[in-house]
Amino acid sequence: MPLRKLYISQFRNHSFKEVKFPPGSSALTGNNGSGKTAILEAARYLSVGRSYRSRYDHEVIKWGQNNFTVRGEFEDAPVESIAIRYHYSSTNRGQKQVYVDDEQLTRLSKLQGLFPTVINYPELTRLLTGSPAGRREFMNALLGQISLDYIDNLKSYKQALNQRNSLLKQSQPDELLLAQYEERLATSAKIIREQRNQLLNWLEKRLIKEQEFLAADLLPELSLVYDAGLDEKDIRLQFERERPKAMRRSYTTIGVQRDDWKLVDSSGRELKEFASRGELKLILAALKFVEARFLEEKTGRRPTFLVDDFSAELDVRHQKKVLSRNRELNYQFLCSGVKMASEVSVNQVIKVEDFNGR
């Protein structure tokens, strides 16, 4: 589902900008601070309804303004346009409106999957080396683009977990009420665990091919291991048996909020223990291609790649490999960089300075 036109207003350092993208690959080039990354960020907003760079929507509003607008137009797609408008004030603390073909959505979650995207940026190597929270967010973001049921169960689980943890902080918590929360936790956890397990199995089977294309000469074959916070069966009983420990510690010690996954070689060594930063970038690129294939299969729509600082992330040889693989899979590919190497061919180079900072 290719993005053909992007309009942004009062977004980051842009007062107004209109960008047209041709089929295939486009590179946004320009000096640091010219707003290249903001254009990719705005495109991602149309996909998931939030920023990948800031926690709060009001942080992306241009300085001195109180609102922003992002609008995308698509060709040969089930929807013609997606628009997000956000207004912030000290009284309403932010109002976000999402429109698809000029009709307002009643729930932000209904935006998921309409314009699937795969995002990659320099700091994302922490996905492979950082805390489990980032890897859980990876699963949540990916499954959230294909399943409203997953989103609803994740929300229900978090609510029940917060309620149980609040109760556990009491000196004598009501065990009948704890049991009710545990029932809700178990119901949602079963669905979340099943979908995460299916996702990771799907990714692992296809990661080998992508790794062979991008990094077979550098790294051994890797396996993707699911480190689950719950056993597969009798989930409610697991919470019941954990209750005495949870009451002593005043918080829930098991559950899908403790899930993790890792990439390991045949001896069980984790990737982060032996891979260089360059090798981590290549495996991350391979993982992103698998992510794109997953979204395409599950949504029936070709995702758009959004790659920030492409030239800094990979050397020229591997940039060419990534673009070659992308042409095989026929995805729209939007990247940014101060400049593109002459050996790296894209369909269009868009110089952000040419917009005169409007």
N, C-alpha and C positions, 0 to 999 in steps of 0.2 A: 504494500500500500504506500506508494511513493508520495512524499511531500513535495508539492510543486511551488507553493508560495507560502512564505512566512511573514506575518506582520507582527511587530512588537511595538508597544507604546509605553513609555515611562518605566522601562525595564532595565535594571542595572544602570549602565552609563548611557543608554540609548533613550533619547526623547521620542524618536520614531524611526523605524527602519522597516523596509520591505525588501525581502530577499527572494529571488527566484532560483529554483534548483532544477537543473536538467536531469534527464534520466541518467542512471549510473552513479558515478562518483564525483563529488565536489570537495574542493579544499578551500577553507576560509583562511586567508593569510593576512598578516598585518603585524604592526608593532605590538609589543606588550601593552596592555591597557586599552587597546582599540575596540574591544568588545567581541572578539571572536568566540570566546567561551560562552558568553551570554547568549549568543545566537543558538548554540547547541543546547544550552540549558533551557531556553524557551521552547525548543522543539521537544525536549524531554517532558516539559510541563504538559504538552498536548497529549502525551502518552499515558502518564501516570498521575497528573494533577498536582504534582509537587516538585520542589527543587531537589537536585542531588547534591547541591553545594551548601544549602542553608536549611536549618531546621524549621524556620518560621517564614511564612509567605511574605510578611511585611518587610523582611530583610532584603528582598530583591527589588523593591520599589526604588526608582531613581530618587536621589537625594532631593529633598524639598517638595516631593509630590506625595500624594496619599492614595494612589491607585496605579494599577498596571493592567494592560490588556495584551494577550497573546492570541493570535488567530492563525490557523493553518488551513490551506486549501489543498485538496487532493484530486488526482486524476485516476480514472479507471479503478475506482474504489467504491465500496458499499456506502461510504459517507462522503459528502462533498466538502464539508468544513467542520472544524472543531475550534471553539473559542473559549477562553478562560478570562474572566474579568474579576479583579480583586480590588476591594476598597477597604482601607484601614482608617480607623479613627480611635481616639482614646475611649470612646463610649461603646462602640460595637466590637472592638478588638478584632475586626477583620470579617468581611463577608466575601465569600467566593461563589461565583456563579459560573456554571459550565454549560455550554451550548453545543449541541450536535445538530448540524443542518438548521441552525437558528432556533432550535427547540431546546428549552432549558431542561437539564437532567434533574431528577428529584434526588438522586444519590450520586455522590462522587464515584462510588465503586462501579457504577454503570459505564464509566469512561474506560475502565480497564479492558484491554484487548482490542479496542477499536483501531488504534494506531500503535501497534507493537513496536517497541524500540529496544535496542541493545546498547548500553552505555559503557564506555571505557575511558578512563582518565588516569593521569599519573599516580594519584594516591591510591588507586584501587588495588595495587599489589598487596595492600594490607588485608585484602580478602583471603589471600593465601598464607599470610604470615601473622596476622593480628588475632584479636580475640574472637571467640565463638559467636559473639553478638553480630559481627559483620557477616558471618557465613549464614546465620539464621535469617538475617535481613535479605541476603541474596535469595534464599529459598522463598521467603515471603513475597518479595517483589516479583519473582518469576511466576510463582503459582497464582499470585494476585492478578496477573494479567490474563489468566485463562479461566479462573474459577471464582465466581461470586460465593459459592458454597464455602470455599476455603477462607475467603475474607470474613464471612459471617462467623464461621467457627473459631477463627483466630480472635475475633473481637469478643465472642462469648467466653472463650478460654481465659483471656486476659482479665475480663471482668470478674469471673469466678475466682481466679487466682488472687486478685487484689482483695476480694472479700474474704477469702480464706486466710490470707496473710494478716489482714487487719484483725480478724477474730483470734488468730494464734497469738497475737500480742497481749491479749487479755490474760489476767492471772488464772481465771478458771473459764476457759472458752466453752460454749455450749456445743457439746459433741453431736447432738442431733442436727444442729445447724451446720456443723463441720461436714457431717455425712451428706447433707444436701448439696453443699458446694462441691464435694468430691464427686458426686454423681454427675454434676454439670461438667466438671473438669474432665472426667473420664469420657463422657459422650463426645465432647469436642476434641479431646486429645486423640481419640481413636482415629477420627477422620484426618486430623492434621498429620499424625504420624504416618498413616497409610499414604497420603498424597506426597509427603516428603520422601518416603521410601521409594515410591514409584518414580518420582522425579530423579532422584540420585541414581537409581538403576538405569534409567533412560539415558542420562548424561554419561555415565561411565561407559556404556556400550559404544557410544559414538565419539568419545574423547580420544580413543586410540587412533582413529583415522585422522582426526584433525592434528593430533600431536605428530603423527608420522609426516604429515605435509609440512608442518612449520618447524618442528624441533627434533625430528628423529635422530639427527646427527649429533645432538647435544645431550639428550636426556634418555634414561631408560624408560621402558613402558610403565605407565602409572595406573594404579587402581584408585577408585574413589570409594572411601569407606564411610558409612553412616554410623556415627557415634550417638546413639539414641539415648535420651534421658528417661525412657520407659521401655520395659519389655513389651513384646508384641501382644501378649495375651493377658486377660484378667487385669485390665488397667485400673478399674475401680478398686479392686482388691489391693493393688499396689499402693494406692493412696491411703486406703484404710490401714494397711500395715505400717505405712510410713508415719502415720499420725502421731504416735508417741514421740518420735524423734523430732517431728515438726513442732510439737508443743514445747519441747525442751529448748529448741533453737528459736522459736517464735517466727519461723518462716518455712515455706514449702521447699523441701530439699530435692524433690524429683519432679519430672514433668518435661513437656516439650520445650519449655523455656530454658532447658539445659542442653538441648540438642546441639550437635556439632557434626561436621564432616571434615575429612582430610584426604589429601592425595599422598599415596605411599608407593614406594617401589616394591619389587618382589621380595625384599628382605624385611619389609615393614617400616623402613625409614620414611619419615615424613619429608615431603618435598622441601619444606622450609629449612630443613636441617642441612641440605647439601646443595641446593640450587643457588646460583648467582642471581643478582638482580636482573640481569639480561635474560637469563633462563626463566625466571619467574614471569617476566613480561611476555615471553613467548607462550608459556603455558596458559597465562591469562588470556592471550589472544585466541588460543585454541579453544579454551573453555567458552569464550564469547561466541565463537562460531557454532559450538554445540548448543548454546543457549538460543541462538537465532533459529537454528533448525527445529528446536523444541517449540518455540513460539509459532513458527510457520505451520508445523504439523497440527498443533492444538487449536490455533485460531483460523487456519486457512488463509492467512494473510502474510505476505512477505514482510518481515520486519525491516526497519531502517537502522543502520549502524550509525552511532554518534561517537566519534573518537576525538577526544580533546588532546591537543599537543602531540599529534601523531608522529611528527618528525623527531621529537625528543624521546619518544617511547621505544622506538625500534631503529636499528641501523637500516641503511638503504636496501640491502639485500632482503631483509625480512619485511620491510615496508612493501617491496615489490611482490613478495610471496603472499602477504596478506591481501593485497589488491587483486592478485591473480586468483586466489581462492575465492574472493568475494565475487569476481566476475563469473566464476563457475557456478556459484550459487545464485547469482542474479539478484543481489540485494542492493538497495540504495545505500550509499556510503557517504556520509558527511563527516569531514574531519577538519581540524584546525591546526595551525602551526605558524610560526613566524614567517617561514617560507618553505616551499617544497623543493626538494632536490630535483635537478633537471632530469635525472634518470627515472624518477617516479612519475608515472603518467596517470592523470585523472581527466575526467571529461571536461571539467571546468574549474578554473582557479578564480575565486571571488576575493578581490582585494577589499578588505573591510574599510580601509582608509578612503576608498573611492566614494564612500557614502558621506564623507565630510562630517562625520560625527553627529549627524542629525538624530 
